[in-house]
Amino acid sequence: MRVWIALCLSALPLLAQAEACVVHSKGAQVEVKVCQQNRTIPASLFHDGFCQPQLTGQTVDVSYAEQCPSGAFGVCRNAHVSGSAYQQDIHYYGVATDARLLKPACEQQSKGVWMAP
């Protein structure tokens, strides 16, 4: 019994391990940096799908971290992924005036909660 409890307790850090991806895209006249913090998306789907955007005409650089870096001008918390029960937090970096467009999209389309640090 003690061995079983020890094994279960040792697995807790694996369950609590956060995962995030920073997506930095550059195009002819646009540069965007966001970080997606996984909440409920299966790890392989998050890594191989959500963190691999296909943006025509843009170069995309993706890096992974345990959590999103500081410095975001806004965060859409508990953003629902369209057509599913999955959730993520989306951190936005760059031009803070974009918040006037991102906040309504967060609240209305993603059913998230907009937070400005």
N, C-alpha and C positions, 0 to 999 in steps of 0.2 A: 504494500500500500504506500509506504514512504517513497519508494522508487517511482511509482506512478505519479505521485504528487510532485516530486522533484522534476520529472520530465515535463509535466504540464506547466509548471512555473518557468522552466527554462525556455519554453516556447513562447511565452508572453511577449518578449521583445520582438519576435518575428511578427506578431499580430499588430503591434503598435508602431512598427517601423513605417515612417512616412515616406512618401515618394512624390517627387515633383519633377517637372521638366520645364526648362527655360527655352522658349522658342523665339529666335531672333531672325526676322526676315527683312530683306532689303530688296527694293525694286527701283525702278527708274526715278520715281519721285516720292517714294514712301519708305519709311523704316519703322518697323514695329517690333516691340519686345513685350512679351507676356510670359507669365509663369503659371502653369496649371498644377495645382496641388490636389492630388487624388484624395477623394473621400471614400467612395464606395465602388469604384470601377475595378473590375478584376485586373490584377497586376499586368498580365500579359496583354490584355486588350488596351490598357492605358499606355503601356510602353510601345506596343507595335502599331497601334491605331491612332489614339488621341494625340500622341506626341510625334506623329509623323505627318504633318500637314503637306498637302500637295498644292502649292501656290504657283500657278503658271506665271512665268516671267520674273520670278523672284528667287534669290538665293536664300536658302533656309539653313540655319545652324541650330541644332538642338543639343542641349546638354542636360544632364540629370543631377539631381541633388536630393538630399533628405527633405528639405523644405525650401520654399521660395525665398529668395534674397530680400533683404529690406530695401526700402527706397521706392516702393510702388506708390503712385499717386491715388490709387483706388483699388479696391478688391471687391469682387462679386462673390460673396460667400454663399455656399450651398447652391451653386448654380446647377439646375437640373439639365441633364443632357436630353435634348429633344427626342421624344419617342421612347424614352426608357426611364427607369427608376434611378439611374446613376447620378451621382453628384460629384462636383469638384469645386474648388475655390480658384478663381481666375484673378491673378495679380497683374495690374497694368502699369507699365513704366513708360516714360517719355514725356509726351505733351499733355500736361495736366488739363488743358482746356478741352481735351477729348472727353472728359468726364461728363460733359453736358449731353453727349450722345450715348456714352457707355452706360450711364446710370439707368436711364429708362429701358435700355435693352436688357440690362441685368434684371431689373425688377419685373418687367412685363413679359419678355420672351423666355428668360432663363428661370424665372420665379425665384431669383436669389435675393440677397440682401446686400445693398451697396454700402460699403464702408470706406470712408476717406480717413487715412491715418492722421 
